């Protein structure tokens, strides 16, 4: 099955640039109720995913970063504890499922490594569930 069928396009995805601030990330996460947001550079390439955990560990482990000063620190300087891997739009379903085991969403890139959207774990689970039901009823 073509994974493009599951794609939430970039225009519908909330993302940030690596030069965005910790405060901007916290505000977007709070507003949209997300726990992770993809980072897209100025050329449109996926550079990683920033998570609530990354931000909390930065606040905890950095004496100079606090809620009062987080507007001064860019996301490119926040260590990402987990490296969410993207898939190519040409990837197969098995590649997608194996990444979704560990990631809430899977970033999707084109042949030039330009970010084109995400596939959420929810859609992958729904697909797997439908496949399961088809086997049970078939």
N, C-alpha and C positions, 0 to 999 in steps of 0.2 A: 504494500500500500504506500502511496505517495504521502510523505509526511506534510507536504504543503497543505493538505486538506485540514490539518489541525492548527495551522499557523495563525497566531494573532499578530497582524502586521504592525510594523514599527509605529505607524501613525496612531495605533490604539494602545501602545505600550507606554507606561510611565518609565522614564529613564533619566539619568543624570550624566553630566560630563565629569571627567576626573578632576577638573578644576573647580567644580562646585564645592561648597563648604559643608562641613559636618552639620551645621545648623540647617542648611537647605535640605540635606538628606533626612534629618530627623523630622522636619516639618512635612516633607512629602510622605514619609512613611506614616506619620501620625494621621495626616489628612486622608490618605488612601487606604489606611489600615494594612499596609504591606510590611513584611518582615525582611524583604530583600528587594533591591532595585538594580537593574543592569546599568553598567557604566559604558557610555559610548563616546569615543573621542571625536575631535573636530572633523576628522575625515570619515566618520560614520562607522568606524571599526569597533567591535565589541572588545572591551579591555578587562572586563571582570564584573563581578557582582558584589555590591556592598550590602552587608547584612546588619541587622540590629546588633548582633553579637560583636561584629567588627567594631561598631561605634562604641558599644559599652566597654569593650576591652581597651579601646583607645582612651576613653575617659578614665578608666580605672588605672591604667598603667602609665599615663603621661601626666607628670606633675603640672605642666604648663597648660594642658587642655582641660577646660571645665565647661559647664553649661554656659557660663558667662562669657567665655572666650572662644567657643566652638565656631563662631562666625569667621574666625581668622584662619582656620585650618582647612586645607583642601583634601578632598577624598583621595587624591592620588598619593597622599602621605599616610593614609590609614592602611595598616597591614590587613590583608584579606586572609582570614584563617582557613577558609575553604575556597578552593579554586573551582568555580562552576565552569564546566567545559561546554563550549558551543558545539553544535553539529552543523554540517553542511546541509543545504536544502536537498542535496542528493543522497543523504543518508537513508538507511533503511530503518524499519520499525524496531528491529532488535537493538540498534545503536541508541535509538531514542529511549526505549524502555530501560536499558541498562543505566543511562544517565539519570532518568527520572526517579530511580530508586533512591538516589542521594540528593537530588535537587528538586526544589519546589516548581521550578520551571527550567526549560532547556532553551538557551539562546540559539537562534538559527542565523547562519551567515550564508552569503552567496559565494560564488566561485572566487571572488576577489576579496573575501573575508570581510565584506561589508555587512553590518547587522541589518537583518530584514524583519526580525520579529522574535517572538517566543512561542513555545508550546508549553502550556501549563500541564502540570501533573494530572489535574482533574480530567482533562480530555483524554489523556493516555489511559488512565484507569477506566474511564467510560468505554473506550475502545476495547480494552482487554476484557471488561465485563461482558460486553456484547458478543465478543468472540467466544467467551466461555458459555454464554447462554445458547448461542448457535450450535455449539458442540453438544450441549445437553439435550437440545431439542431436535437435533439433526440426525 
